[in-house]
């Protein structure tokens, strides 16, 4: 009997040793095979250079309004795109210069800020649902059944940024405000990794050499530098913005692994253990498949990932001069000091409440 148990234990351990590496070496989704052959650079690798955009109505996590499925029906897709077109048309209409904030119409909804500081003329959140291999998608995540980030349930994280101390307000000092407001890094997660579309400035330019690739990000004019001539990451204490990215070619696919993230660059509450793997594959003259895989066992219940497709653009990426005329940060801090002086806290306006309701109803993001 003991002999049988020992044999069973040995067999279980053997199975575990074989299976464990499969979990540890999970990868992003592979690009669909399209039969397309990308043009080559002088060193023989696929040419990824050019201007690309990931602008789309689709966002990272699936919208429960359309169920838990990954692929939308054509009817759902047409409905989403038609509603968005109506919002864009409304936002493009002239606004009465004599209108008060409380008189403004629904074009202030959709994340355009307190008191409608953005109207639709200044934003570019996209007008089409993201398609991958021609399929309209309800979200980018493909690795979980519901298409949501698999957060660990035994820990609580701040998915938006650093944790404030007791009694501290985000408007006490400039350092308490978001990195984008301080012009240090892209708003949202435009630069990544993972690179995600936002309210506007969803354009990227890829410049490629044998030893390096640079991804120039329109939002806040970030520049991701990917080293192709090394397999070793920077020393652990060295943690630049956007992390340390090293790349290699897997056939016609560029694979980038990023670690050493800056401690203030928080992605979904991830810690210093975050590792992101990305795969870039040209699948057509005007399309580039982008896949990502995210690992941090201290925050996520399991590794997770997904995919979308960049589309090409003509023209160039212009500089996003973030600091020039950046009176918003000054105004935020001055407003906080005025609230402290008077003891009067600013209450949300009627239009804020309408915008909040509209955002919750639409929820494409």
LOLOZA-841073 format. One line per field, with one value per residue (C-alpha): x negated, y negated, z negated; residue number from 1. Coordinates in nm, 4 decimals. Last residue first. Layout:
<atoms>
u X ...
v Y ...
w Z ...
num NUM ...
</atoms>
This chain:
<atoms>
u 1.5079 1.8364 2.0150 2.3209 2.5501 2.2816 2.1403 2.4820 2.5492 2.2148 2.2684 2.6073 2.4595 2.1784 2.4303 2.6188 2.3029 2.0949 2.0384 1.7290 1.6282 1.6565 1.4191 1.3255 0.9472 0.9325 1.1615 0.9459 0.6310 0.7992 0.8969 0.5407 0.4144 0.6591 0.5984 0.2220 0.2724 0.5085 0.2856 0.0781 0.0135 -0.2982 -0.3495 -0.1993 -0.3460 -0.2150 -0.4506 -0.2982 -0.2815 -0.3031 -0.0893 0.0852 0.2286 0.1977 0.4344 0.3385 0.5095 0.6286 0.5202 0.5504 0.3751 0.3847 0.1550 0.3489 0.5028 0.3419 0.1801 -0.1215 -0.1210 -0.2198 -0.2055 -0.0484 -0.0428 0.0118 0.1034 0.0890 0.1741 0.0674 0.2980 0.2521 0.0466 0.1818 0.0999 -0.2004 -0.2918 -0.3706 -0.3858 -0.3928 -0.5107 -0.4433 -0.6109 -0.4947 -0.6905 -0.7232 -0.3505 -0.0394 0.2618 0.4209 0.1089 -0.0712 -0.3595 -0.4725 -0.7059 -0.8770 -0.8539 -1.1576 -1.0064 -0.9146 -0.9391 -0.8981 -0.8391 -0.8538 -0.6830 -0.8024 -0.9979 -1.0243 -1.2307 -1.3725 -1.2971 -1.4049 -1.1904 -1.2840 -0.9873 -0.7468 -0.9135 -1.2526 -1.3230 -1.6896 -1.6900 -1.6607 -1.9631 -1.8607 -1.7290 -1.9527 -1.8829 -2.0642 -2.0881 -1.7168 -1.6663 -1.3163 -1.2891 -0.9396 -0.9080 -0.6367 -0.5053 -0.2362 0.0017 -0.1474 -0.3583 -0.6879 -0.7715 -1.1465 -1.3027 -1.6666 -1.9617 -1.8872 -1.6928 -1.3223 -1.1129 -0.7468 -0.5096 -0.2055 0.1355 0.4169 0.4080 0.7659 0.9974 0.7868 0.6451 0.4353 0.0662 -0.0066 -0.2854 -0.1917 -0.2273 0.1477 0.2156 0.4503 0.2809 -0.0719 -0.3643 -0.5339 -0.3120 -0.2023 0.1621 0.0541 -0.1230 0.1899 0.1855 0.0299 -0.3118 -0.1572 -0.0712 0.2387 0.4730 0.4677 0.5746 0.3934 0.5735 0.4557 0.1806 0.2669 0.2103 0.0307 0.2148 0.5412 0.5749 0.5451 0.5088 0.6968 0.5766 0.7457 0.9627 0.6755 0.7620 0.8459 0.8795 1.2084 1.3003 1.5723 1.4147 1.0572 0.7717 0.9148 0.8899 0.9365 1.3076 1.6462 1.4786 1.5946 1.4414 1.2533 0.9337 0.9481 1.2004 1.2195 1.5578 1.5648 1.6056 1.2926 1.2161 1.0982 1.1549 1.1323 1.4385 1.6408 1.6464 1.3856 1.4090 1.7686 1.8187 1.6072 1.4499 1.5127 1.5541 1.8374 2.0887 2.0554 2.2231 2.5448 2.6372 2.5004 2.7512 2.6035 2.2671 2.4300 2.5025 2.4190 2.1676 2.4383 2.2492 2.1948 2.2752 1.9774 2.0722 2.4133 2.2612 2.0120 2.2883 2.4975 2.1943 2.1422 2.5013 2.4592 2.1301 2.2813 2.5950 2.3992 2.1782 2.4747 2.6335 2.3044 2.2862 2.0116 1.7279 1.5743 1.8837 1.9662 2.2840 2.3348 2.4122 2.1373 1.8861 1.5702 1.2457 0.9659 1.1797 1.3660 1.4706 1.1457 0.8268 0.5296 0.3373 0.0255 -0.2368 -0.5209 -0.7856 -0.7035 -0.9377 -0.9676 -1.3285 -1.5934 -1.8648 -1.7933 -1.4258 -1.1714 -0.8198 -0.5539 -0.4303 -0.0545 0.0749 0.3344 0.2387 0.3986 0.1530 0.0773 0.2423 -0.0023 -0.2169 -0.2025 -0.5477 -0.4826 -0.1673 -0.3263 -0.6312 -0.4169 -0.2721 -0.5808 -0.6896 -0.3331 -0.2954 -0.6189 -0.5057 -0.1769 -0.3594 -0.5944 -0.3000 -0.1215 -0.4345 -0.4740 -0.1100 -0.1443 -0.4546 -0.2788 0.0000
v -5.2595 -5.2050 -5.2855 -5.4439 -5.4530 -5.5274 -5.8031 -5.9607 -5.9605 -6.1187 -6.3821 -6.4726 -6.5019 -6.7225 -6.9384 -7.0025 -7.1254 -6.9330 -7.1254 -7.3363 -7.3204 -7.6412 -7.6838 -8.0231 -7.9973 -7.6196 -7.6372 -7.9164 -7.7045 -7.4190 -7.6513 -7.7804 -7.4205 -7.3280 -7.6553 -7.6027 -7.2515 -7.3796 -7.6705 -7.4498 -7.7182 -7.5383 -7.2405 -6.9710 -7.0602 -6.7524 -6.7490 -6.6583 -6.3026 -6.2851 -6.2309 -5.9188 -5.6750 -5.3008 -5.0871 -4.9254 -4.5975 -4.4592 -4.1904 -4.0392 -3.9499 -3.7972 -3.6379 -3.5081 -3.6393 -3.9768 -4.1949 -4.0148 -3.7674 -4.0410 -3.9357 -4.1068 -3.9682 -4.1860 -4.1488 -4.4057 -4.3135 -4.5740 -4.6854 -4.9071 -4.6870 -4.3797 -4.1487 -4.3386 -4.1729 -4.3417 -4.1234 -4.2637 -4.1177 -4.3115 -4.2394 -4.3947 -4.3010 -4.6649 -4.6613 -4.6604 -4.8676 -4.8590 -5.0160 -5.2462 -5.4595 -5.6060 -5.3137 -5.3462 -5.0139 -4.7856 -4.5313 -4.5328 -4.2452 -4.3277 -4.0693 -4.1853 -3.9282 -3.8178 -3.5232 -3.5859 -3.9040 -4.0445 -4.3267 -4.4896 -4.7457 -4.9016 -5.0699 -5.3257 -5.5942 -5.4701 -5.2247 -5.1598 -4.9805 -4.6356 -4.6727 -4.7266 -4.4285 -4.1798 -4.0302 -4.2995 -4.4476 -4.5026 -4.7891 -4.9407 -5.3154 -5.4447 -5.8152 -6.0190 -6.3303 -6.3990 -6.1848 -6.1521 -5.8509 -5.8084 -5.4384 -5.3974 -5.0736 -4.9943 -4.7875 -4.7188 -5.0421 -5.1269 -5.4399 -5.3783 -5.6743 -5.6575 -5.8273 -5.8073 -6.1774 -6.1838 -6.0399 -5.7303 -5.4326 -5.1739 -5.0804 -4.8088 -4.9255 -5.1877 -5.5098 -5.5729 -5.4437 -5.7095 -6.0433 -6.0029 -6.0768 -6.3643 -6.6503 -6.7206 -6.6639 -6.3404 -6.2184 -6.2681 -6.5235 -6.4703 -6.5983 -6.9375 -6.9774 -6.9777 -6.8998 -6.5214 -6.5796 -6.4341 -6.3697 -6.0110 -5.9518 -5.9297 -5.6055 -5.6427 -5.6029 -5.5065 -5.1337 -5.1854 -4.8351 -4.6104 -4.2569 -3.9222 -3.9362 -3.9228 -4.1139 -3.9229 -4.2140 -4.1730 -3.9927 -3.7823 -3.4449 -3.5693 -3.5568 -3.7652 -4.1204 -4.3854 -4.4450 -4.4065 -4.3251 -4.3533 -4.0628 -4.1499 -3.9782 -4.1978 -4.4813 -4.7788 -4.9548 -5.2732 -5.6440 -5.7120 -5.8940 -6.2043 -6.5100 -6.8860 -6.9406 -6.7114 -6.9586 -6.9760 -7.1934 -7.0792 -7.2025 -6.9148 -6.6970 -6.5607 -6.2030 -6.1136 -6.3852 -6.7553 -6.6957 -6.6542 -7.0206 -7.3270 -7.5375 -7.4676 -7.6008 -7.9221 -7.9919 -8.3344 -8.1952 -7.9555 -7.6406 -7.5538 -7.1917 -6.9574 -6.8021 -6.7033 -6.5411 -6.3551 -6.2321 -6.1161 -5.9382 -5.7611 -5.6373 -5.5069 -5.3311 -5.1533 -5.0510 -4.9298 -4.7160 -4.5664 -4.4708 -4.3283 -4.1074 -4.1727 -3.9283 -3.8762 -3.7518 -3.8584 -4.0446 -4.3590 -4.5911 -4.4109 -4.6256 -4.4204 -4.5439 -4.7186 -4.9541 -4.9461 -5.2812 -5.2852 -5.4833 -5.2457 -5.4629 -5.4130 -5.6312 -5.4559 -5.1964 -4.8317 -4.7028 -4.3267 -4.2157 -4.1719 -4.4057 -4.6652 -4.6762 -4.4395 -4.4839 -4.2719 -3.9504 -3.9004 -3.5432 -3.6407 -3.4183 -3.5660 -3.7159 -3.5033 -3.5835 -3.6920 -3.4259 -3.1747 -3.0667 -3.0240 -2.8198 -2.5838 -2.5585 -2.4036 -2.1185 -1.8981 -1.9395 -1.8875 -1.5667 -1.4358 -1.5313 -1.3483 -1.0367 -1.0405 -1.0755 -0.7853 -0.5710 -0.6595 -0.5743 -0.2409 -0.1503 -0.2404 0.0000
w 2.2345 2.4158 2.0903 2.2424 1.9421 1.6824 1.8995 1.9471 1.5737 1.4931 1.7618 1.6204 1.2712 1.3949 1.5867 1.2655 1.0978 0.8447 0.5207 0.4551 0.0916 -0.1088 -0.4021 -0.2613 -0.2842 -0.2367 0.0662 0.2056 0.1563 0.3433 0.6279 0.6539 0.6747 0.9502 1.1361 1.1390 1.2744 1.5455 1.6493 1.8749 2.1380 2.2585 2.0248 2.2475 2.5837 2.7666 3.0622 3.3954 3.5232 3.9005 4.2067 4.3296 4.0800 4.0294 3.8224 3.4940 3.4091 3.0753 2.8319 2.4870 2.1682 1.8234 1.5683 1.2678 0.9466 1.0115 0.7436 0.5946 0.8837 1.1321 1.4966 1.7985 2.1546 2.4602 2.8262 3.1058 3.4656 3.7199 4.0014 4.3109 4.5406 4.3671 4.0758 3.9382 3.6091 3.2757 2.9611 2.6073 2.2765 1.9558 1.6224 1.2958 0.9814 0.8693 0.8026 1.0171 0.9103 1.2528 1.4003 1.1560 1.2779 0.9459 0.8705 1.2124 1.3940 1.3922 1.6379 2.0069 2.2554 2.6236 2.8976 3.2611 3.4810 3.8261 3.6873 3.3159 3.3204 2.9988 2.7604 2.4369 2.2567 1.9219 1.7570 1.9034 1.6854 1.5695 1.2848 1.2049 0.8646 1.0313 1.2578 1.6215 1.8132 1.9884 2.3305 2.5259 2.8752 2.9399 2.6953 2.6970 2.6368 2.5585 2.6319 2.4604 2.6364 2.3732 2.5835 2.9326 2.8405 3.0271 3.0276 3.0685 3.1855 3.1257 3.2462 3.6127 3.6517 3.6330 3.5837 3.4935 3.4738 3.2481 3.2518 2.9969 2.9107 2.7708 2.5044 2.4566 2.6410 2.4530 2.4698 2.2074 2.1684 2.1706 2.3660 2.3797 2.0288 1.8954 1.9516 2.0776 1.8506 1.6693 1.7846 1.4251 1.5192 1.6863 1.3735 1.1633 0.8840 0.5430 0.6482 0.7313 0.3608 0.1411 0.4312 0.3942 0.0308 -0.2695 -0.5970 -0.6155 -0.3586 0.0094 0.1985 0.5321 0.8553 1.0213 0.9488 0.5733 0.4415 0.2020 0.1375 0.0796 0.3904 0.6376 0.9544 1.2705 1.5179 1.7003 2.0236 1.8613 1.9381 1.8862 2.1393 2.4241 2.2886 2.5590 2.5178 2.6916 3.0219 3.3804 3.5778 3.8999 3.7901 3.4840 3.5025 3.2675 3.2711 3.4743 3.3948 3.1959 2.8718 3.0589 2.8426 2.8855 3.1073 2.8791 2.5931 2.3233 2.0097 1.9832 1.6264 1.4913 1.7571 2.1009 1.9849 2.2239 2.1459 2.2291 2.5651 2.3661 2.3921 2.2122 2.0215 1.6751 1.7920 1.9107 2.2755 2.4212 2.6724 2.8004 2.8894 3.2562 3.3486 3.3545 3.0220 3.1517 3.4606 3.2386 3.0086 3.3062 3.4513 3.1180 3.1162 3.4712 3.3842 3.0852 3.2744 3.5779 3.3543 3.1712 3.5037 3.6327 3.3258 3.0774 3.0142 2.6692 2.4906 2.1363 2.2243 2.4295 2.1377 1.9506 2.1448 2.1842 2.0328 2.2240 2.4308 2.7594 2.9064 3.0993 3.1605 3.1863 3.4332 3.6420 3.8102 3.9865 3.9256 3.8613 4.1330 4.0975 4.0364 4.3061 4.1751 4.4475 4.3468 4.4919 4.6297 4.4568 4.6142 4.5762 4.5711 4.3116 4.0195 3.7091 3.4598 3.1555 2.8234 2.5512 2.3841 2.1020 1.9858 1.6139 1.6650 1.9165 1.6921 1.4179 1.6289 1.6588 1.2996 1.1822 1.3850 1.2351 0.8874 0.9380 1.0648 0.7666 0.5296 0.6959 0.6778 0.3119 0.2481 0.4306 0.2301 -0.0919 0.0000
num 365 364 363 362 361 360 359 358 357 356 355 354 353 352 351 350 349 348 347 346 345 344 343 342 341 340 339 338 337 336 335 334 333 332 331 330 329 328 327 326 325 324 323 322 321 320 319 318 317 316 315 314 313 312 311 310 309 308 307 306 305 304 303 302 301 300 299 298 297 296 295 294 293 292 291 290 289 288 287 286 285 284 283 282 281 280 279 278 277 276 275 274 273 272 271 270 269 268 267 266 265 264 263 262 261 260 259 258 257 256 255 254 253 252 251 250 249 248 247 246 245 244 243 242 241 240 239 238 237 236 235 234 233 232 231 230 229 228 227 226 225 224 223 222 221 220 219 218 217 216 215 214 213 212 211 210 209 208 207 206 205 204 203 202 201 200 199 198 197 196 195 194 193 192 191 190 189 188 187 186 185 184 183 182 181 180 179 178 177 176 175 174 173 172 171 170 169 168 167 166 165 164 163 162 161 160 159 158 157 156 155 154 153 152 151 150 149 148 147 146 145 144 143 142 141 140 139 138 137 136 135 134 133 132 131 130 129 128 127 126 125 124 123 122 121 120 119 118 117 116 115 114 113 112 111 110 109 108 107 106 105 104 103 102 101 100 99 98 97 96 95 94 93 92 91 90 89 88 87 86 85 84 83 82 81 80 79 78 77 76 75 74 73 72 71 70 69 68 67 66 65 64 63 62 61 60 59 58 57 56 55 54 53 52 51 50 49 48 47 46 45 44 43 42 41 40 39 38 37 36 35 34 33 32 31 30 29 28 27 26 25 24 23 22 21 20 19 18 17 16 15 14 13 12 11 10 9 8 7 6 5 4 3 2 1
</atoms>
